[in-house]
């Protein structure tokens, strides 16, 4: 079946056009990095990785301390 390119859509859009245009203007005019544009992006892009890095470094430090002092080894 061949469909013509000029058929009108019969289904309404999921989101109103005005809302989409407002969001587009917001994200196009903001002067931050692309990955920090949303309201919660600082939490997911900065805080969580820093927390994971600090946790990993503290566990590595604790392991080195325990190994150097012979703590927690199996007999």
C-alpha positions as CSV (number, residue, x, y, z in Angstrom):
1,X,0.0,0.0,0.0
2,X,1.2,3.5,-0.9
3,X,0.4,6.2,1.5
4,X,0.3,9.8,0.4
5,X,2.6,12.2,2.3
6,X,-0.1,14.8,2.6
7,X,-2.5,12.8,4.8
8,X,-3.6,14.7,7.9
9,X,-3.0,13.2,11.3
10,X,-6.2,12.0,12.9
11,X,-4.8,11.4,16.4
12,X,-4.2,14.4,18.7
13,X,-0.7,14.9,20.1
14,X,0.2,13.6,23.5
15,X,1.4,17.1,24.7
16,X,0.0,20.4,23.7
17,X,2.1,22.3,21.2
18,X,2.4,25.4,23.4
19,X,3.9,23.3,26.2
20,X,6.5,21.8,23.8
21,X,7.4,25.3,22.4
22,X,7.7,26.7,25.9
23,X,10.1,23.9,27.0
24,X,12.1,24.2,23.8
25,X,12.6,27.9,24.4
26,X,13.7,27.2,28.0
27,X,16.3,24.7,27.0
28,X,17.6,26.6,24.0
29,X,18.0,29.9,25.9
30,X,19.7,28.5,29.1
31,X,23.4,29.1,29.3
32,X,24.5,25.9,31.1
33,X,26.1,22.7,29.9
34,X,23.8,20.4,28.1
35,X,23.9,17.7,30.9
36,X,23.0,20.3,33.6
37,X,20.0,21.9,32.1
38,X,17.2,20.1,34.0
39,X,16.2,20.8,37.6
40,X,17.5,17.5,39.0
41,X,20.5,17.1,36.7
42,X,22.9,18.5,39.2
43,X,22.0,15.7,41.6
44,X,22.4,12.9,39.1
45,X,25.4,14.3,37.2
46,X,27.4,15.7,40.1
47,X,26.4,14.6,43.5
48,X,25.9,10.9,42.9
49,X,29.2,10.4,41.2
50,X,31.1,12.3,43.8
51,X,29.4,10.3,46.5
52,X,30.4,7.0,44.8
53,X,34.0,8.2,44.4
54,X,34.3,9.2,48.0
55,X,32.8,5.9,49.1
56,X,35.1,3.9,46.9
57,X,38.2,5.8,48.0
58,X,37.3,5.4,51.7
59,X,36.8,1.6,51.2
60,X,40.2,1.4,49.4
61,X,41.8,3.3,52.3
62,X,40.2,1.1,54.9
63,X,41.4,-2.0,53.0
64,X,45.0,-0.7,52.8
65,X,44.9,0.1,56.5
66,X,43.5,-3.3,57.4
67,X,46.1,-5.1,55.2
68,X,49.0,-3.1,56.6
69,X,48.0,-3.8,60.2
70,X,46.9,-7.4,59.7
71,X,43.3,-6.7,60.8
72,X,40.5,-9.0,59.6
73,X,42.6,-11.8,58.0
74,X,41.5,-15.4,58.2
75,X,43.5,-17.8,60.1
